[in-house]
Amino acid sequence: LLFLQRVLLLVASDVDALCACKILQALFQCDHVQYTLVPVAGWQELETAFLEHKDQFKYFVLINCGANVDLLEILQPEEDTYFFVCDSHRPINVVNVYNDTQIKLLVKQEDDLDVPAYDDIFRDEEEEEEEDSENESGGSEPQEKRRRFEEEVIERTMRRRQRREWEARRREILFDYEQYEYHGTSSAMVMFDLAWIMSKDLNDMLWWAIVGLTDQWVQDKITQMKYVTDIGVLQRHVSRHNHRNEDEENSLSIDCMRIAFEYDLRLALYQHWSLYESLCNTCYTSASLKLWSVQGQKRLQEFLADMGLPLKQVKQKFNSMDMSLKENLREMIEESANKFGMKDLRVQTFSIHFGFKNKFSASDIVYATTSLMENIEKEGPETTNFIKALDSLSRGNLDKLHQGLDLAKKQLRAIQQTVASCICTNLVISQGPFLYCSLMEGTPDVKLFSKPVSLCLLSKYLLKSFVCSTKNKRCKLLPLVMAAPMDVEQGTVIMVGIPPETESSDKKNFFGRAFEKAAESTSSRTLHNHFQMSIIELKTEDRSKFLDALISLLS
């Protein structure tokens, strides 16, 4: 980035984007680059922010937004405006890929973008309709003229046919390329790479990169394979930064910070909760044990008995548990979990120690930051939540982080209760090509699920739990469409589509394109405002015709 220039940072509302933003802010501070930060929750806010600031700024950095649409067409910028786009949404719009002057994409070199070849999708505009050269010499025979004219007609027809064929092929190529939505490397990791190449990487930045990757894993945006590969990349940096405690940055003082790689339990927030609550409110254990049923509650008691843990210990705060029990806890839980069919209770992750007593795992931070960002208890303007969430990532703000952890527990409880009630009251219906579930106005905690990240988490938890509970083999392979009330006064619902829950799932999502087509064919009043194409807003009275179109489209 050019120095002495003010930069506008446009940052999406997800934890990975916040982490990438923190790393970039730290880099800007190193180089004394002046910047203005504007949080954007969707396309409308992005356009508004651009229009408001385009006269004062020439350089724009977009984090986790902007890659998957034609930016130049949407924003209509001046020729001397430059966009640096660091966005994990895929596929990247082809115009952004091939426009080298105004749009600079920040992507990792090993990310395979699968972009179609330039010549297959762009054609030079000089139309091949060259004027017929009417410069026949006057003396030529009429017969000769007619022959030449016929040849030209044939040639022109051929050219038109070739053009039509090329256009049909182009449509096909673009359809294949744009059909599925998925995620590339976490933006925080890409930013950390940038810092590392510039030799400006600090332990704090490394931690933010870890949290960014963990966010992708918690939100189920990447495959297990991709997660493990990226963990390996970060592990090398962790051992480089944290290998000894003698260096100045990490001398064992109250404000020291240490990052450690570990195999931890896949239990949400268990170190800040009771083991019992965590087992009940973690999707993986709750779905495996089917905790919404009486039978499931019995299995949980058997599971705890198998570990030999007294209920009194399990139900009190993790910090207050007997030290003797905590020492081999992971091994004990894992051993029993295997007997109960939970083979993947161990997960590779990182934890961080601040000073002597504060220890957090990367997923703790993800849950806390997400909850602060989507907090529904009104406190001042819309951006307050964003700023709070951003602040909670700094190690000086442990009080905000703890507030986030409390909100996250509420959120996980709400999700688990909603999942249980949806399954027990058979709210998940098979619509043919997909499963459908709609939350009614007045359901407890329904306000929380008008927020996109919370709704996506709920949908993923619900689908996992449904797959564990249903006997129908066909239903186990279906994707899910979930709807929740968005704004009662305006009569809108928010709808999200998520791919099937299978072991080999590549996490690619076809609902973005399908939603667009269904809305188009029924002229439903929809708003495609989210950076994730598979989340839309829709007028309540258009819902049934929209769903009908979606069913016939996907059948």
N, C-alpha and C positions, 0 to 999 in steps of 0.2 A: 504494500500500500504506500501511496505517496505521503511523505511527511509534509508538514505545514498546511495540510488540507484538512478541513473538518469532514468527519465521516458520519453518516447516519446509519445506526444499527437498527435493523428491523428484526425482532426476535419473536418466534412463535411460542405458544404457551404449552411447551412440554418440557419434561425434566432434562432430556438430552440437549435441547436448545439452550436451556438456562446454563447448563454446564459448559457448553461451547462458548456461550456468551461470557461466562466468568473467565475462561482461559483467554479469550480475545481481549477482554478488559485489562487483564494483567499484562498482556503483551503491549497494548496501547500505552499503559502506564509506563512501562519500561522505556518506550520510545517517545514519550510525551506527545502522543497523537491525541488531538481533541476530537471528541465524538459526542453524539447525542443518542440516547437509547430510547426507542419507542417499541413497547410491546404490541404485537398484533395477533389477534385471536383468529382471524379469518381473512379471506380475500378482500372483503369490503373495507376492513380496517387498514389493510395493506395499501389499497388504492388511495384511501383518504390520506393516510400518512404521507404517501409519495406526493400527492397533489399539494399538501400543505407545505412540504419542505423542499420541493424540487427547485425552487428559485435560490435557496441558500446553499444547497449541497450539490456537488458533482459526483460524489462517491457514496454508494449505498452498499451496505453489507447485509445480506439476507440469511438468516439462520433458521434452518428447518422450514423454510417456505420459499416458494418461487421456482423450484426446479421443474415441476411437472406441468407447467402451463407455458404458453408463449408469452414471456414477460414483455417483450417489446410491443406486442399487439395490445396487451391489457393496459400497460402504463403509458404507451405513446411518448417515450422520453425524447429529449433533445439529443442531437448527435454527440454532444460532449459529456453525456452522463454515462457513468460506468457502474455496473453491478457486479459485486463479488458474491456468488451464491454458494453457501455451504448447506446442503440439504440432503437428508437421508432418504427422502421420498423418491421412489422409482416407479415407472421409467421416467427418465429425464426427457423433457420435450425436445424434439429433434432440432428445432430452430435454436434453442439455447445451446445445444451441443455444437452446432456448426457456425454459430455467430461468434467469431473470435474477437471482434473489436470491442463491443460494448458489454458482453457478458463473459465473465471469467468464472468457470466452475471450479470449486475446490473439491476434488475427489481423490481418494487413495488410488495409487497407480494399479494396485492389484485388483481393484473392483472392476469386474467385467460388466460393462454397461450394455453390451449386445446391441449397439446402435446400428440401424440399417445404413448401408453405404450411401454416400452423398448422391451419387448419380441415380440411385434407385428412387430417390424421393424429391430431388430438386432438378429442374430443367432450366436451362438458360432461356430468358424470356424472348430473345429475338425470334419472333414467330417465324415459322418456316413458310409463311405465306408470302414468299417473295413475289414481287410484281412480275407478271409475265412479261418477258422482254419482247416488246412489240416492235423490235427493230428489224423486222424481216426486210430483206433488200427488195426493192420494188420489182426487180426483174424476175423474182422466183415464181415458179409455176403455181397456179392455184392448188394443184394436186399436192405439191410439196407442203404448202401452207396447212392444208387440212391434216396431213400426216403428222406434222409437228404439233398441231393443236391437240390431236388425239393422244399423242404421247404425253403431252403436258397434263391432260386431264387424268390419264392413268396414274401418272407420277403423283399428282396432288391427292388423288383418292388413296393411294398407298400410304402417303405421308399421314393423312388424317387417320387412317386405320391404325397405323403404328402408334400414333399419339393416343388414340382411344385405348389400345392394348396396354400402353405404358401407364396410363392413368388408372386403369383397372388393377394392374399389378401393384401400383403405388398404394392404392387403397387397401389392398390385401396385406401388403408388407406392414403398413402403418397399423392396421387393425391387429395383426399378430403382435406387433411391438407394444402397443398401448393397452392390450386387452387386460393384463393383470397388473395390479398394484402391489408393490412389495417394498422392502426397505434395504438400503445399502448400509455401509459402515456408519456407525454412530458419528454424528457431527462433532461431538466432544473429542472423540478419538482422532478425527481428521485435524482438528485445531491443535490437539496435543502434538501430533506429528509435525505440524508447522512450527510449533514452539521448539521442538526437539531439533529440527533441521536448522533453526536459527540459533541453536545452543542457548535457549532462554528457558528451558523447561525446569520447573520447580516441582517439589513434592506436592504442593497444593494443586497444581495443574494436573498432575498425574492422578490425584484422587478424583478430580472432577471428570477426567476421562473415564475412570473406572465407574463412576456413578452414571455417566451417560450411557455406557455399554449395558450396565445393570438395568437401566430404565428400559432399554430395548428388550431385555430378557423378561423382566417383570410384566411388561405390556404384551409379551408374546409376539413381538414383531419380527424376530429373527429365528432361524433354525438353531437347534441345539449344536449342530456342527459349527455353524458360524460363531456362536457364542464361545464355544470351547477354543476355537482358533484364535479369536480376539483376546480371550483371557490369557492365552499363551504369549501373545505379543506384549500385553501389558505386564505380564509377570516378569519378563526380562527387564523392563524399565523399573519395576518395583525393586528387584534385587539390586539394580544399579544405584537406586536412590536411597535404599534403606538397609544396605548391607552392614553398616556399622553404626554404633551409637555415639561414636566419638566426634563426628563432624559437627561444625559450629551450629548448623541448622537444627541438628537433632540431639544436642547434648542433653542428657536426661534432666530437663528442668520441668517446671510446672507447665510451660506452654509448648513443650516439645510435641512432635507429631510423628507417629510411626505407622506405616502401612504394612500389613502382612497378608500374604496369600494363605488361604486355608480351605479345607474341605469343611463346609458348615452344613447345618441342618436346613432343609428347605421349609422352615417354619417361620411364618411372618412375625416379625417384631418380638420373637420369644424372649430375647434378653431384656426387654423393657416391659414385659407383660407377665402373666403366669403361663406356665407350660400348658396348662389345661385350656386356657382361652386361645392360645396360639394354635393348638391342635384343632380346636373347634372352628377357628376362623381362617385357617389356611386352606385354600382351594384344594390343594393336592391331597391332604389328609382327610378333609371333610368329604370330598367326592369319593375317595377310595373306601372310606368306612361307611359311606352313605348316612351321614349323621342326621339327615332330616327325618329318618325313620326310627321307630322304637328299637328295631333290630340293630340299627347303626349305633345308637347310644349304648346298647349292650356290648357291641363289639369294641367300642371305645373303652368301656370298663375292663373288658378282657385284655385289651392291648396294654392298658396301664398296669393291670395285675401281672401280665407276662413280664413286664420290665421290673416288677418288684418295687414300684414307687408308691408310697403311701399317698392317698388322696389329699391329705392335709398338706403334704409337701408340694404336690402338683398344682394345687389351687392357690398357693400363695405366690407373692411376687418372685420372679426368677432370682432377683438379687438376694432375697432372704432365704433361699433354699439352703439346706445343709451342704457345707463344702464337700463332705465325703460323697454325697450323691452327685454333685456337679462334676466331680473329677472325671468319672467315666461315662458321663451322661450320653455323649454322642454315640459311643460304642453300644451302650445299652439300648438306646432308642433304635439305632440302625438294625441291631440284631433282631429285635422284636418286630420291627417294621417289615423285614424280609419275610417273616413267618406270616404276616398279614397281607402279603402281596404288594407292599409298597417298596418296590426295589430301588426307586430313584429318590430316596429321601436325602441323599448326600449331594451337595452341589459345590462346584468349584467357585470360590468367590474371594473377596478381599475384605479385611476389616481395618478400621483405623483406630488408633489410640491417641487421645488428646491428654497430655499429662499422665497422671497416674491412674485415675479412676474412670475416665470416660471412654467407653469402647462402643463403637457402632459398626454394624456390618453395612456393606454398600446398599443392600436392599432396604435396610431401615431408612436410610437417607432418601431413597426413591419414594417410598410410601409417604414419608413425612412431607417432602417437598410437593408431591402431587396433591396431598390433602390441603396444604396451605394455598396452593394455586387455585384449587377448585372449591375453596371454602364458601359455603352458602350463607354463613352468618354475615350479614351486611356490616361492613365497617368502612365507611367512606367510599371514594370513587372506585371504579372498576379496576384501575391499575394497582390499587393497594395490595391485592392478593399477589400479583406478579412480583412486586418489589419485595414483599415479605418472603415469598418463596425463594427469590434470588438471594436475599440476605441470609436465609437459613443455611445456605451452602457455605458461608464463611465460617471459619472455626471460632471467630470471636462471638458468634451469636447463638450460643448453646440454648438460651432461653427460647428463642424462636424455633429451634429444632425440636425442643421438648414439646412446645405447643403443637408443632406439626405431628409429632408422634401420637399425642393424645387424639388429635383429629383423625389420624390414620386408623387408630383402633376403632373409633366410631364408624368410620367408613367401611372397614372390613366387617364389622358386626352387621351393619346395614345390608351389605352385599350378601352375607351369608343368610340372614333372615329372609331377604327377598328371594334368594335362590330356593330356600326351603319352601317358602309359601308357593312359589311358581310350580315346583315339582309336586307338592302335596295336593294342590288344587288343579293339577293338569292344565296349566296355562300354556305349556309348550305344545303347539299343534303342528302336525305335519301338513304342509301345504302342497305336497307333491315334490317339486324340485328342491324345496328348502323347508326348514323348521321355522315357525313364527311364534313370537311371544310379544304380547303388548301389555305394558303396565297401565293400570287404570288410574285416573285422577283420584286422589284420596288414599292411595296405598301409602303405608308408612314410608318415610324417607324418599318419597318419589321426587322431591325437589332436587335431591342430590344427583339423581340420574338424568337430570336435564343437562348435565355437564358432560362433554364428550369423553374425557378420559375415564371418568367414573362409569359412564354407560358402557364403554368398551370393556372395562374390567369386569363389570357385572355380566355382560354377554359372554365373555370367555369363561368365567366361572360357571355360569348357568349351563353352557354347552358341555363343558367337561362333566359336570354333575349329571346332566341329562343322559349323556352317553354311558355313564356308570350305572344309571338307574333303569334305563329302558331295556326291555327284552327284545325289541324289534331290531333285527340285524341291519335292515335297510336304513332305519333312522340314525343308526350310529355313524353313518357315512355322510350325513347331510350337513350343509352349512346352516347358519342361523341368521334370521333377520329379527331385530329386536326394536321395539318402539316404546318411547316414554313421552309423557306430556312435556312440552317445552314451555309454552306461554299460554296460559288458560285464556287470558283476555283476548289475545290475538287468534286463539284457536289453532295453535300449531303443535306438531309433534316432532321429536327428533328421532331419527331412525338410523340404525347402524347394521351393516352386514358383515359377518365374519366367516372365514373359510372353515371347512370341516375339521373336526378334531381327530386327526389320525396320527399314528406314530411317525409316519414318513412324510407328514405334511411339509410342503415347501413354503408355507405361510404366504402364498400368493393369493391375492383377493380379487375376484372378478366383479364384485358388486358395484364398484365405482362406475364402470361403463354401463352395467345393466341398469342401475338407477337412472342414469342420464337418458338412456333409450326409453325406459318405461315412462319417464316423466314427459318426454317429447311426444311419444305416440298417444298419450292420453291428455296432453296439455294440462297436466296437473300443476298446481302452483307450488313449485318446490324452490328451495334455496340451496344451491351447492356452494356454501360459503366456507366449508372447512378445508384445511390443507390436505386432509386425508379424504380422498374422493368417496370412500365408502361410508361417509357420514353425511346425511342430508337433513334438511328441515322441510316440513311438508304441512300443508293445510289439512286439518283434521277431516274436513268433509271430502277431501280428494283421496283419502287413504284407501278406500276399498277399490276404486277404479285403478289406482296406482298399483296395488297388490295384484289385482287380476292381470294387469299388463305384465307385471314382473313374472308371474307364474307362467303365462303363455310364452313369454320370451325365453325363460330358462328350461321349459319342458322339452 
